[in-house]
């Protein structure tokens, strides 16, 4: 089919046989998607690699019609409108998977989450996978970035299993030895929102990067992205960070964050509040370090104890002044 068309639209009748066929789509995905061509590989330039991508869509006809009867009854335009409204096969299956589970119960959400992760792992196009993950995460009430990562891990595991059957086959992850796929925990919402803000708004990068260090971020992938941001030359676009990330897992996480849509209507207020929070945190850390250094200097008779005590008093006075401004005293 690739020799004759850029995509395929599979047309399903609305009768019982058609509905039965649509219910099998989830099982058929392995057959219709060539797993050797699957991969959300993100290049170091920041672009998605889409080799072998061949869109497959689904169109459903009105009740009581097959293509022949619809053409005879309503004409070519009626059939064309159905073809124009065709949805991605993954989008179609995803909607069915979410609709067949009771999302009001923990068990139903858990089952839907597992099915969605498996479905997303079969998407051959990273941009489509990200859009579908956002919608599924919204319906499930989970983090879209983590859902995307879980699906990618399933995809990588399947690729490695397939590679064992093909001599010399690649795992699709040249930056990491086989068997070292990431198994990151879900990032906290605060850390994820912070990195989203830094990536998408220049004001946040300018105002917050001087206060941030990688050790302040618990999530390994987000920590790597922050490190790349801190090392990046001034004025570089966030997409340009790809080359400075250690592997495909980190680049894919960055890609997921970059394509996520978010708006900050009060960005200046948020940046100002975070600056205060990080400044207080930094001062407290320095006070702890000075207190320890003074104790050690006193024990050894180090003459630097006087200057350390002076710096400690200055920091304590500053902290007291800040507390006074906050409390109004």
Helices and strands as residue ranges (DSSP letters): E 7-12, H 16-23, H 25-32, G 35-37, E 55-60, H 67-74, H 76-84, E 87-88, H 89-100, H 106-120, H 126-140, H 144-163, H 189-200, H 202-208, G 209-211, G 214-216, H 220-231, G 238-244, H 248-259, H 267-300, H 305-327
